[in-house]
Amino acid sequence: MMTYRGYKGYFEYDEKADIFHGQVLGIKDVITFQGRSIDDLKIALKDSIDDYLEMCDQEGKSPEKPFSGKFSLRLSPEIHSKVAQAAASTHKSINSWVADAVINNLKNQNITIELT
């Protein structure tokens, strides 16, 4: 994973083509990049994102922001009720309770979290 200007690029190695292929995550627009080395990938990611931002500017379009922090979650009514009860019992909103549950799950999986 690489980051440039808040955009995160994920890449994989294609053994047959002997090249790395990458894509920016967290937006609907498609931003891709590729290179034969990590240094090439860093440059390609930067160039692709800069091109995307320039294109958006030229078209008068607002560029998509990676991971807005909002996502929709669908639950059964029964689970929704249980979540509401659990949140209320801890004097938290459903949103705060779910966020805490997600953070705890990530920590349990040894995934580093940088809270802002």
C-alpha positions in Angstrom: 0.0 0.0 0.0 1.3 3.5 -0.9 -0.2 6.9 0.0 0.0 10.2 -1.9 -2.0 13.3 -1.1 -4.4 11.2 1.0 -5.1 8.7 -1.7 -4.1 5.1 -1.0 -2.8 2.9 -3.8 -2.9 -0.9 -3.7 -0.7 -2.9 -6.0 0.1 -6.5 -7.0 2.8 -8.1 -9.0 2.0 -9.7 -12.3 4.5 -12.5 -12.7 3.6 -13.2 -16.3 4.1 -9.6 -17.4 6.9 -8.9 -14.9 5.3 -5.7 -13.8 3.4 -4.2 -10.8 -0.2 -3.1 -11.4 -1.9 -0.8 -8.9 -5.2 1.0 -8.3 -6.3 3.8 -6.0 -8.7 2.6 -3.4 -11.7 4.2 -1.8 -13.1 6.2 -4.7 -15.5 5.4 -7.6 -13.3 7.0 -10.2 -10.7 4.6 -11.5 -7.1 5.6 -11.1 -4.5 3.0 -12.0 -0.7 3.0 -12.1 2.1 0.5 -12.9 5.8 0.1 -12.8 8.6 -2.4 -12.7 10.0 -1.4 -9.4 8.8 0.2 -6.1 10.4 3.5 -7.1 8.6 3.3 -10.5 5.3 2.6 -8.6 5.8 5.6 -6.4 6.3 7.9 -9.4 3.5 6.4 -11.3 1.1 6.7 -8.4 2.0 10.4 -7.9 1.7 11.1 -11.7 -1.7 9.3 -11.9 -3.2 11.1 -9.0 -1.8 14.5 -10.2 -3.3 13.8 -13.6 -6.6 12.9 -12.0 -6.7 16.1 -10.0 -5.7 18.2 -13.0 -8.4 16.5 -15.1 -11.0 17.2 -12.5 -9.9 20.8 -12.3 -10.1 21.2 -16.1 -13.6 19.7 -16.2 -14.7 21.8 -13.2 -15.5 18.6 -11.3 -14.7 18.1 -7.6 -12.3 15.2 -7.2 -13.5 12.3 -5.1 -12.1 12.2 -1.6 -10.8 8.9 -0.5 -12.7 7.3 2.3 -15.1 10.0 3.5 -15.5 8.2 6.8 -19.1 7.4 6.0 -20.5 4.0 4.9 -23.9 2.5 4.9 -24.6 -0.6 7.0 -27.6 -2.9 6.6 -28.6 -5.1 9.5 -31.6 -7.2 10.2 -34.2 -5.5 12.5 -33.3 -7.9 15.3 -29.6 -7.1 15.2 -30.3 -3.4 14.8 -32.4 -3.6 18.0 -29.6 -5.4 19.8 -27.0 -2.8 18.7 -29.3 0.0 19.9 -29.7 -1.7 23.2 -26.0 -2.3 23.6 -25.2 1.3 22.7 -27.7 2.7 25.1 -26.4 0.6 27.9 -23.0 2.2 27.4 -24.4 5.7 27.0 -23.2 5.9 23.4 -24.8 6.6 20.1 -25.2 3.7 17.8 -22.6 5.3 15.5 -20.0 5.6 18.4 -20.7 2.1 19.6 -20.3 0.6 16.1 -17.1 2.6 15.5 -15.7 1.3 18.8 -16.6 -2.2 17.8 -14.8 -1.8 14.4 -11.7 -0.3 16.1 -11.6 -3.2 18.6 -12.0 -5.8 15.9 -9.1 -4.2 13.9 -6.9 -4.1 17.0 -7.7 -7.8 17.6 -6.5 -8.5 14.1 -3.3 -6.6 14.8 -4.2 -3.9 12.2 -2.6 -0.6 13.0 -5.0 2.3 13.5 -4.1 5.9 13.2 -6.9 7.9 14.7 -7.3 11.6 13.6 
